[in-house]
Amino acid sequence: MHTPTNTTDEDWLSNATKGGFGLTAFNEVMVTYEAPAVGGMFWAHTGDFRGPRANEYGACQITAYLKSLSPSATPLPIFELANVNLERPFLGCNGQSGVSSDCLSRGFGDWQANMTDEKGYGRNSESVIRAVSAATFQSLACTPEEGRVAFV
C-alpha cells in the first residue's frame, strides 16, 4: 500500500510498471488440493463472469492449445478468474512522466476493495473463480495471430 522505506515513489512506480515485471505479471493461483500434482489453464479478465471473446489474446491462446491436442487427449482443466486487474500495475499508473506518486496506493486500495465483500470480509472465491468447459473455447473463431502461442 505504501512505498517501501529507502525507496523513492518514482523507483517504486518504475519497478511496478516495467513490461513483463508489473505486479499483475504473475501466472499462479494458490489453491488447497490433496492430489500430488495439479495443473490447469487460467483465463483472467476484468468484470464479472462471462464467455470468452474471439479478440481476447488469452482466450485465443487457450483455443489454440485445445486445437493442438490429439482427439484422444484430455485437456487441462480451464479456470476463469473474474474481476482481475489487467493493467500494469493499475489503470492510469503506467510509469509515464506526470503520473501521480500515489497511483500505486490507490490501485492497491482498489484491489483490496475488490477482494473484500460489502461487509469488509474476504470475498467468497466462488464469486471470482470457476471452472469452464473446453467446449466454451473450442468454438471461438480466432485469427491465427490471436491464437499464436508456443507450446512447450
N, C-alpha and C positions, 0 to 999 in steps of 0.2 A: 504493500500500500504506500510505502514511503521510500524515497531514495536512500540507499544504504549509507552508513557513515563512511566518510572519506571518499565519497563518490559524488561527482557533480551531477546536477539534474541533466545536463547535456550528455554526459557519458552514459548515464542510466538509460536515457531515451535512446541513444545511439545503439547500445548493446541490445536493447529490446526490439529494435526495428530493422536490424540487418537482415537482408534477404536470406532466407533459409535458417536464420538463427532467432527469429521472433519467438515470443512466448507461446504462440499458437502452433509452432512448428513440430510439436511432439506427435507421435503416432501410436500412443499406448493408452489403453484404458485398463485400470486396475479392477479386477473382479475377484470374488472368492469362489473357488471352484475346486472340487476334490479330484478331478481327473488328473492323470500325470502330465498331460500336455493339452493346451487349449489354443486353438488358432481361429482366426476369423477375419473377415473383411469389414472395415468400418467406413460408413458413408456419413459424413457430417455436413450440416448446413445450418444457416440461420433460420429462425422462425420455427413454427410448430411442425409436428409430424406431417409428412406429405409424400407424394410419389416423386421419384427422380425425374429429371428433365433431360432431354437429349443434348442440350447445350452445356451441361454441367460436366466439367472435366473429371471429377471424382466418380460420378455416376457412370460416365462413359468408360473409365478405366475398369470398373467392375464388370461392365458389359463385355468389354474386350477380353477380360480374364475368363469369364464364363464361356464365351465363344471359342476360346483357345483350348478348352478341355475336350478330351475324347468323350464320346457319348456315354461310355460306361463309368466315367469318373464321377466322384461325389465332390461337389464344390464345397469350399469352406463356408461356414455359416456367415450370413451377412447381417450386420447390426447397423441400425440407423441411430445417429446421435443428433437430436434436435436442439434448437436454441444455442448453437455453438457460435462463439465469436470467431469469425474467419479473417478479420483484419490483422495486420501485423504491426503492433500487437492489438491496437484498438482503433476504431473509427476516428479519423482526424488526428491520429497520433503516428504519423508515418515518417518521422525523422527529418522532415524538411525544415529549413530555417523558418522561424516565425511560429512554430508550434509551441503552445504554452507548456511550461515546465510541469504543470500539474496534470497533463493528459494521462500519464500512467496511473496516477492516484485515482482520477475519475474513472478510467477504464477498469481498474481493479474493483472499484466500488460498484460499477455496473455489473461486472462479472459476479461479484459476491451477492448482489441482489438477485441475479439470475439463478444462483444456486441455493436460494432460500425461498420458502413459501411466504405467503402474505402474513403469516404469524411470526416470521423470523426463524423458523425451524429448517433443518435440512430438507431439501426438495426430495420428493419421492422419485427414485430413479426411473420408475415406470413412466414418468412424465417427460423424460428426456432420452431414453434409450429403449429400443425394441428390436426384435428380430424381424427381418424382412425376407420374403421368399426370393429365390433366384429368378423365378419367372417374372417378377416385377422389373428386373433389369434386362432380361433377355429380349424383351420386346422393344427396347429403346432403339431408335433409328439415329445412331451417332455417325458422324463422318469419320473416316479413317484418322484424321488429325486429332479429333476429340478423343478417340479411344487409344491413341498411340501410347503404349506402355511397354517397358522392358520387363519380361517375366524372368525371374531367377529360378 
